[in-house]
Amino acid sequence: MCGIVGYTGHRPAGPIVIEGLRRLEYRGYDSAGVALFDERGELYIARATGKLDALVQRVEGTLPPAVCGIGHTRWATHGEPNDANAHPQLDPLGRVAIVHNGIIENYDVLRKEVAERGGLFSSETDTEVVAHLLAEHVARGIDLLEALRLVVAGAQGAYSLVAVSVDEPGRIVAARVGNAGGIVIGHGDGEHLVASDLGALLPHTRRVSFLEPGEFVDVRRDAVAYLDAEGQPLEKAVEEQPFDAVATAKGGYKHFMLKEVHEQPVTVLDAMRGRYLLHPARVEMDGLPFTVEQVRALTRVVIVGMGTSMHAAMVGRHYIERFARIPAEVDNSAEFRYRYPVLDEHTLVISISQAGETVDTLAAMDEAKRAGCPQVTICNTPGAQTTRVADGTVFMRSGPEVAVASTKTMSASMLLLHGIALHLGRMRGTLDPEVEARQVTAALHLPVAIGEALEMAPHLQRIAGRYAQCEDFLFLGRGLGYPMALEGALKLKEVSYIHAEGYAAGEMKHGPIALIDESMPTVALAPRDEVFDKMRSNIQQVRARHGAVIAVVSKDEHALDDLANDLIELPAVDAALVPLVAVVPMQLLSYYIALVRGADVDQPRNLAKTVTVE
Ligand code: F6R
């Protein structure tokens, strides 16, 4: 989704802003632009459709020696991706420039009002009207920040805005409204930065502060001032961030996705560190600020998330019911809030969001908050909005995930849900200590087992080569294999643009079986478990209809040798932990198929890493 960078200080602003935008590319975008003050204090504007390189080409040799500027990568919502709709957007006289993330819901009403006053628009965006309104206020002598406050008061929706004005080169003002997209301020020496996320700031400073919804900031070279919605000054702590910008480099891998898939043994280890303990073997999760009484009084757990995070939630449901013995359900965050959920203070809501800014998940959390539910969130991003809403946060500690397709953070989420379930089970007295000890020991073996799964990469690459030209795939699984089937299909769609359907295998004969023929391969998740025989029947049914089957089986499983066209053998792990090894071939198969097809693996078309619009 849209990315924002701003800089004011003593160094050349143009390269800093463009380099910052480069770091936000992973969010997904379709045009980019910058607004810089040249040496006379006039605004230099450049915008280009397509990737950042198009903008870089456009500005080549013309970048002014500016010390203040703002930049934007746009993910189109209102108006197609083209130069006119790219940000920064200006007022007609070019006195105010703004960049924007999120949606201004009543933009059409505001636009009509401005048009009636004679305002002429040059884009189809919901953003441009803000530039008009700001400029109108500034022309009346109203201070730029106060003008922004007045505009925000009348502009509905969830969004963030960053503005500059030719009347005050060197000053950047910004607002965060609602949950769509954060604003981070970077504090340097004699310079300050503004960005939609931390990654853009880290090469320059690790000292940051975050805007909360409803807050404003006034950023100058030597000072930063924060205001609340009423325009009252706010004190804000400056936090020191632990992430190192260099950690975001590809580290010798061809793509971030491949690097992040290979990081999973360490991801899982980092997620367990200090939480999975050996003497005695038990789990002590941090981030669960609930008393024994509160936990014992729980009658239900609802786990919410979107996309891959929701698939992790489905594995978590199994863990909560099995180990904590609490009825658990999973909901897509975007559906949850609109189905009048029945919630109370005995319903624990667990949200999962890698970014911690996913607007649908934030909305679901708001709903839960209104109902008085205790809440815990699983998140990878310190300071993210979800971590401020929940009562407690269990951090993934996965480090930055740069590829748009989530991989390592799904493994972290599944592992943490396993830990939360064991912890809650012990607090409720429903978990046999021996079961807990066995699960802990089994989980501590995971880094090795995931490493073994990664060793299958060459085998998976060969399989990918055989099926890469297929245009449709079916993924089937039962029990814990079902979320893996959904995730396998999602990954394949995302990175290779192949149409793929994930189904609970029992559902196959209720419709999807009609699709099966020799051109549609099926990936069948069939580890040796209580539903193995049923999976074998499903595979037989596919083969009877000439469909090719890639079967994902347990180590040394031979029951499908004559049936499946290709076999993927999973390393041996405890049955409850199979998803943590089975997800690896799902990820690698998609990756290698995408590679054969020449797709943009790290930044698939139309997708965004941080989804800040509903
Ligand atoms: C899939 C993917 C998305 C995210 C979803 C939620 O590879 O990355 O489906 O899982 O957008 O994102 P978070 O977890 O950041 O809330």
Boltz pocket constraint, residues with backbone or C-beta under 6 A from the ligand:
constraints:
  - pocket:
      binder: B
      contacts: [[A, 305], [A, 306], [A, 307], [A, 308], [A, 309], [A, 310], [A, 352], [A, 353], [A, 354], [A, 355], [A, 356], [A, 357], [A, 358], [A, 361], [A, 404], [A, 405], [A, 406], [A, 407], [A, 490], [A, 491], [A, 494], [A, 608], [A, 609], [A, 610], [A, 611]]
      max_distance: 6.0
